[in-house]
Amino acid sequence: MAISVHCDVVSAEESIFSGTVEFGVFPGEAGELGILPNHTPLLTRIKPGTVRLKVQGQSDFELVYVSGGMLEVQPGMITRGVRELRTCRLPARRAGQSRRGAGAG
């Protein structure tokens, strides 16, 4: 079993994702941030983009589009506060199909 960490993606209105992940990739202002379990504590701003979460026990990534916000990392928890409620959750397999469909025209 892989080492995991609890991850919450939340807005002021609701919880968008809450679960156990093996790692997460977040769109940081200076580039992507890869966060693994037991990461050094961190508080940073996040730009609009796609959050990729490797959910424990799933082969595909969980993709969540966010419009910016804050990322807080503690050794046992990742919290992603979203500025706006606009999010889009899409399984990675379907996201790949959407990208291919958009390019074929």
Backbone hydrogen bonds, N-H to C=O, Kabsch-Sander energy under -0.5 kcal/mol:
donor,donor_aa,acceptor,acceptor_aa,energy
5,V,21,V,-2.6
6,H,76,G,-1.2
7,C,19,G,-3.1
8,D,78,I,-2.7
9,V,17,F,-2.9
10,V,8,D,-0.5
10,V,80,R,-2.6
11,S,14,E,-2.8
16,I,9,V,-2.8
16,I,14,E,-0.5
17,F,9,V,-1.8
19,G,7,C,-2.2
21,V,5,V,-3.0
22,E,54,K,-3.5
23,F,54,K,-0.7
24,G,35,I,-2.1
25,V,52,R,-2.6
26,F,33,L,-2.5
28,G,26,F,-1.4
28,G,31,G,-1.2
29,E,45,R,-0.9
31,G,28,G,-1.0
33,L,26,F,-3.0
34,G,32,E,-0.5
35,I,24,G,-3.3
35,I,33,L,-0.6
36,L,34,G,-0.5
38,N,75,P,-1.8
39,H,36,L,-1.1
42,L,73,V,-1.9
44,T,71,L,-2.1
46,I,69,G,-2.9
47,K,27,P,-2.2
49,G,66,V,-2.3
51,V,64,V,-3.2
52,R,25,V,-2.4
52,R,50,T,-0.5
53,L,51,V,-0.6
53,L,62,E,-2.7
54,K,23,F,-2.6
55,V,53,L,-1.2
55,V,60,D,-0.5
56,Q,20,T,-2.1
58,Q,55,V,-2.0
62,E,53,L,-3.2
63,L,61,F,-0.6
63,L,90,L,-1.1
64,V,51,V,-2.2
65,Y,88,C,-1.7
66,V,49,G,-3.1
69,G,46,I,-1.8
70,M,81,G,-1.9
71,L,44,T,-2.9
72,E,79,T,-3.2
73,V,42,L,-3.1
74,Q,77,M,-3.2
77,M,74,Q,-1.3
78,I,6,H,-2.4
79,T,72,E,-3.1
80,R,8,D,-3.0
81,G,70,M,-2.2
81,G,79,T,-0.6
82,V,10,V,-3.4
82,V,80,R,-0.5
83,R,68,G,-2.6
87,T,85,L,-0.6
88,C,65,Y,-0.7
90,L,63,L,-1.9
90,L,88,C,-0.5
92,A,61,F,-1.9
95,A,91,P,-2.2
96,G,92,A,-2.3
97,Q,93,R,-1.5
98,S,94,R,-2.2
99,R,95,A,-2.3
100,R,96,G,-2.2
101,G,97,Q,-2.4
102,A,98,S,-2.1
103,G,99,R,-1.5
104,A,100,R,-1.1
105,G,103,G,-1.3
